[in-house]
Amino acid sequence: MAGWGNDQLQGPAVAGLLGRGAEARARLERPELVPARAAFEMVRAARKAVTGVRTEVVRNGPRLLVVDAFLEQGGEMIARAHTFFVRGGISPEDHVWTPDVSIPVPGQGVPFDEFGRCYRSESTEWSPIPGRVTSPSRKYVWQGDIGTVEGEKPTGFERVCAASDLGSASVNWSERGAQYINADATVSISRLPSGSGIGIAALDWSANGGVSAGAARLFDEMGPFGVVSVSAIAQTRVRVDFTPDGFALRELL
């Protein structure tokens, strides 16, 4: 939902840059393949500094291309991604169970916050102010079409990667704010998103001993197209609280 420090890059920016780099390498190697999975690990806090992405091909097979991407700052690896690109085909017509989760899309005229997002729950409507969405029910986050790199229009895969980090926002959402910070995100998709926004709906959450595990659904105007899972740890130094205007960092004693 919000950054954990004024000098840090947000998780969506980090994941978006990694996805951008991996996809560029995949297009050079196997432009006919489509993205299916990306796993992100944020091992250090990314700062607002000169940033580069390095890529490596791990596997280049008949139906599968695996690309690892590394985000680097000052000669150090800050985050990495493990991405899968596959050759698709025709889906079988067999019926497969899927959970019945509503996927409300923001209507025309719904305002977004400064990050291009709006929020809601099962008992509240879409709002750019997350503090208005604190009821104890399923939470939703909608991410508008915002680019990762200034002056560039993001690809569908880049948008998915950036939105995957918001899975933590949808599942680790308490009545006071964000009390867990995610260290990773893994997203699997059946297709690229359509339209100008991506929705994230909480599916599951559990926590024990300061460690949480959560899963969320990705959807757009056409319906669901993927899932994201996140691991997170309880913050012990600062937390992000809801305010009447958005968010505020609160130091813990």
C-alpha positions in Angstrom: 0.0 0.0 0.0 2.7 2.5 1.0 6.4 2.7 1.2 8.2 1.9 4.5 10.6 4.8 4.1 10.9 8.0 2.2 14.2 7.0 0.5 13.0 3.5 -0.6 11.6 2.3 -3.9 8.2 0.6 -3.4 7.8 -3.1 -3.9 5.7 -2.7 -7.1 8.5 -0.6 -8.7 11.1 -3.3 -7.8 9.0 -6.2 -9.2 8.1 -4.2 -12.2 11.7 -3.5 -13.1 12.6 -7.1 -12.7 9.7 -8.2 -14.8 10.7 -5.7 -17.5 14.2 -7.0 -17.6 13.2 -10.7 -17.7 10.6 -10.1 -20.4 13.1 -8.1 -22.6 15.6 -11.1 -22.4 12.8 -13.6 -23.2 11.8 -11.6 -26.3 15.4 -11.7 -27.5 15.6 -15.5 -26.9 12.1 -16.8 -27.6 9.6 -14.1 -28.7 6.9 -16.8 -29.4 6.6 -17.8 -25.7 4.2 -16.2 -23.2 4.9 -15.4 -19.5 3.4 -17.9 -17.0 5.1 -17.3 -13.6 7.4 -15.0 -11.7 8.8 -15.3 -8.2 10.3 -12.2 -6.6 12.7 -12.0 -3.6 13.5 -8.7 -2.0 16.7 -9.4 -0.1 17.6 -5.7 0.6 15.7 -2.4 0.7 15.9 -0.8 -2.7 16.8 2.9 -2.5 16.1 5.8 -4.8 19.5 5.4 -6.6 20.9 4.4 -9.9 19.5 1.0 -10.6 20.3 -1.7 -13.1 18.8 -5.1 -14.0 21.0 -8.1 -15.1 19.5 -11.2 -16.6 20.6 -14.9 -17.1 19.0 -17.7 -19.1 18.7 -20.7 -16.8 16.9 -23.1 -19.2 15.9 -22.8 -22.9 13.8 -25.9 -23.8 11.2 -26.8 -26.4 8.3 -25.4 -24.4 9.9 -23.6 -21.5 12.3 -20.6 -21.1 13.5 -19.8 -17.6 15.1 -16.4 -17.0 16.6 -15.1 -13.8 16.7 -11.3 -13.3 18.8 -9.4 -10.7 18.2 -5.8 -9.6 21.4 -4.2 -8.6 22.4 -0.9 -6.9 25.9 0.2 -6.1 27.3 -3.2 -7.1 25.0 -5.1 -4.7 22.1 -7.4 -5.6 19.0 -5.9 -4.1 16.3 -8.2 -5.4 15.9 -11.1 -7.8 13.2 -12.8 -9.9 12.8 -16.3 -11.3 10.6 -16.2 -14.3 9.0 -18.8 -16.6 7.9 -18.3 -20.2 6.1 -21.1 -21.9 4.6 -22.3 -25.2 0.8 -22.3 -24.9 -1.8 -24.5 -26.6 -5.5 -25.3 -26.5 -7.1 -25.7 -23.1 -9.1 -28.9 -22.4 -12.8 -28.4 -22.0 -13.0 -30.4 -18.7 -14.6 -28.6 -15.8 -12.2 -27.7 -13.0 -13.3 -26.3 -9.6 -12.5 -22.7 -8.8 -13.4 -20.7 -5.7 -16.5 -18.4 -5.9 -15.0 -15.0 -5.2 -16.6 -11.8 -6.4 -14.5 -9.6 -8.6 -15.8 -6.0 -8.5 -14.3 -3.7 -11.0 -14.2 0.1 -10.2 -16.8 2.0 -12.2 -16.3 5.2 -14.2 -15.4 8.2 -12.1 -13.9 6.3 -9.1 -10.9 8.4 -7.9 -7.5 6.9 -7.4 -4.8 7.9 -4.9 -1.3 9.2 -5.7 -0.2 5.7 -6.5 -2.9 5.1 -9.0 -4.8 2.8 -6.7 -8.2 2.4 -5.0 -9.4 0.1 -2.3 -12.6 -1.7 -1.1 -13.9 -4.5 1.0 -17.0 -6.8 0.6 -19.0 -4.3 2.7 -17.6 -1.0 1.4 -17.3 0.6 -2.0 -14.2 1.6 -3.9 -12.3 4.5 -2.3 -8.9 6.1 -2.8 -8.5 6.3 1.0 -7.7 2.9 2.5 -8.7 4.1 6.0 -12.3 4.0 4.9 -12.0 0.2 4.1 -11.3 -1.3 7.5 -14.2 -3.7 7.9 -13.3 -7.3 8.8 -14.0 -8.8 5.4 -12.2 -9.6 2.2 -10.1 -6.7 0.9 -9.5 -5.6 -2.7 -6.9 -3.4 -4.3 -7.2 -2.0 -7.8 -4.0 -0.8 -9.5 -4.4 1.6 -12.4 -2.1 1.7 -15.5 1.1 3.3 -14.1 4.4 2.8 -15.8 7.5 1.5 -14.1 10.0 3.5 -16.1 9.2 7.2 -16.8 8.3 7.8 -20.4 7.6 4.1 -21.2 4.2 2.4 -21.5 4.4 -0.8 -19.4 3.7 -4.2 -21.0 1.1 -6.5 -19.6 3.6 -8.7 -17.9 5.4 -5.7 -16.4 2.0 -4.5 -15.0 1.4 -8.0 -13.5 4.8 -8.1 -11.9 4.3 -4.7 -10.3 0.8 -5.6 -9.1 2.0 -8.9 -7.6 3.6 -7.0 -4.7 0.2 -5.6 -3.8 -0.9 -9.1 -2.9 0.6 -8.4 0.5 -1.6 -5.3 0.8 -4.8 -7.3 0.2 -4.1 -10.1 2.6 -2.1 -8.4 5.4 -4.7 -5.7 5.9 -5.8 -5.0 9.5 -8.2 -2.4 10.9 -5.2 -0.1 11.7 -3.0 -0.5 8.6 -0.1 -2.6 7.4 1.6 -4.5 10.2 3.4 -7.1 8.1 6.0 -6.4 5.3 6.4 -9.0 2.6 9.8 -10.4 1.6 8.6 -12.1 -1.5 5.8 -12.6 -4.0 5.1 -15.4 -6.5 2.6 -14.8 -9.3 1.2 -17.4 -11.7 -1.0 -16.3 -14.6 -3.1 -18.0 -17.3 -3.1 -14.9 -19.6 -1.9 -11.4 -19.7 -4.2 -8.7 -18.3 -6.7 -6.8 -20.4 -7.7 -3.2 -20.0 -6.1 -0.5 -18.0 -6.1 -1.9 -14.5 -5.4 -5.0 -12.4 -7.4 -6.0 -9.3 -6.1 -8.0 -6.4 -8.6 -9.9 -4.1 -7.6 -11.6 -0.9 -8.1 -15.4 -0.9 -6.4 -16.7 2.2 -4.2 -15.7 5.1 -2.7 -17.2 8.2 0.0 -16.0 10.7 2.0 -17.5 13.5 5.0 -16.3 15.5 5.2 -13.0 13.5 5.2 -14.8 10.1 2.2 -14.6 7.7 1.3 -16.5 4.5 -1.3 -15.2 2.1 -2.8 -15.8 -1.3 -4.7 -13.4 -3.5 -6.5 -13.6 -6.9 -5.6 -11.3 -9.8 -8.4 -10.1 -12.1 -9.3 -7.5 -14.6 -12.5 -6.4 -16.5 -12.7 -9.8 -18.2 -12.4 -11.8 -15.0 -9.7 -13.8 -13.1 -6.4 -14.5 -14.7 -3.9 -15.5 -12.0 -3.0 -15.9 -8.4 -0.2 -14.4 -6.2 1.2 -15.8 -2.9 3.2 -13.8 -0.4 5.3 -14.4 2.7 5.6 -11.6 5.2 7.0 -10.8 8.6 5.6 -8.6 11.4 7.2 -5.2 11.6 9.0 -4.5 14.8 10.4 -1.0 14.1 7.8 0.8 12.1 4.3 0.2 10.8 2.1 1.9 8.2 -1.1 3.2 9.8 -4.2 4.4 8.0 -5.0 8.1 8.2 -7.9 10.3 7.0 -5.7 11.2 4.0 -3.9 7.9 3.3 -0.9 6.5 5.2 1.6 7.4 7.8 4.7 5.7 9.2 4.6 5.0 13.0 7.7 4.1 14.9 7.3 1.3 17.5 8.8 1.5 20.9 
